[in-house]
């Protein structure tokens, strides 16, 4: 079980222990277990919008990642939990897993100071032909 806490529509975080009475309890399972239970066939596209809980989820998808072609991961420019990665750290983490960032979309900026808050990053396998050349043309 994990808990989700949110004060606003565009904010929130997943945590292991609730710190407020308004935290929502959320059951936990791994992607690998769900793929086996549901007998899902790959290749897969994984989309994560999990407010700081990306690494534990990806660690529970080791087998599924072997036959995943693309991941879309909402990432942050700020450290929202003690276990979350900022966007540049997520890029490095995914490279260790054999994926590289190929695109991005939907940047979101904080209302209070217009600072870059979050963005969706698109990852594909690092051995794809798109990465064979480092030139613009």
N, C-alpha and C positions, 0 to 999 in steps of 0.2 A: 504494500500500500504506500502511495505517496500522497502528498497534499498539494493543492493548488491554491495560491493566494493571489488576489487581484484587487486593486483599488480602482482601476479605470479600464475602459474597453481595450486600450492598446498597451496595457501593462500587465504584469503578472509574472509569477515564477513557480516552478515546481520544486518542492522541498520535501525532505524525508520526515521532518517533525513539524507539526503546525505551530505557528507562533501567535496566531489569533484564533478566536472562536469562530470566525467566518471562513476558515480554510475548508476547502472541499476535498473530501477523501476520494481518491481515484485508484481503482485496482490496477495492478501491474502485471504484465506478462512480457515475454521477449518476442521480438519479431521472429527469431528462429523457431520458437515454440508455436507461434501462430501459423507460420508457413507450414509446419509439420501437421498441426491439428487440422487445418483447413485443406490440406493437401493441395496447396497452391503451386502452380508450375511457373518457373521463370522464363525469360528474364524479368526483372523487377524494376519498377520505378518507386523510390521511397521519397515521401514528402514529410519533413519534420517541421512542425510549428509548436515546439514543446517548451519554450520559455526557460531555457537553461538546463534542460535534462537531456540534451543531445548525446553527450558522450556515453552515459549509461545505456541509452537506447541503442546506439551504434555498437557498443560492446556486446549487446545481446542479439546482434545481427551478424555475427562473424561468418556463419555459413551462408546466409542469405546474400551478404555483400559479394560473395564469390560469383554470384550470377545476377548481380544488379548492374544495369547499364547506366542509370542516371539517378542522382539524388538531388532534391531541392530542399535546402536547409535554411530556415530563417535564422540569421545570425545577428549578433549585437556588436555595437561599438563600445559598449560599457560592460563591466563585469556585474551581471545581475544576480549571480549566486556564487558561492565559493567553489563550485564545481563546473561552472559554465565557462566556455571559451569565447573570447572576442573574435570578431570576424577573421582577422588575420591569423589567429591561432587555429581556428577551424580549418582554414585553407591548408596550413601546415599539417594538421592532424589528418586531414583527408588524403594528403599526398602520401603520408605513411601507410594509408590503407589502400593505395593504388589508384586514387582518383585525383583529377585536377579540375580547378574551376574553369568553366568555359563561358559562363554568362552570369548576369545578375539582373534583378528586377525589383521594383517596388521599394525604393528607399523611403524610409520614414524618418521624419525629423521631429525632435521634441518640441512641443508647443512653448514651453517656458523659455527656451533660449535658441530654438531653431538648430540645435546641434544634431548631427547625424546620429540616429538612434539604432536603426536596424535595417537589414536588407536580406532579400532571398538570394542565395547563391546556388548556382546550378553546377553540379559536378558530374563529369563523365570519366570513364577509365583513362588512366594516364598513357596507355599504349595506343590510343586512338590516333588516326592519321592526321587529325587537326593539329596535333602537337609535334608532327614530324619536322616542321619548319618553324624557324623563329623570325621569319621575315613578314612584312606587312602585305606584300603582293603575292 
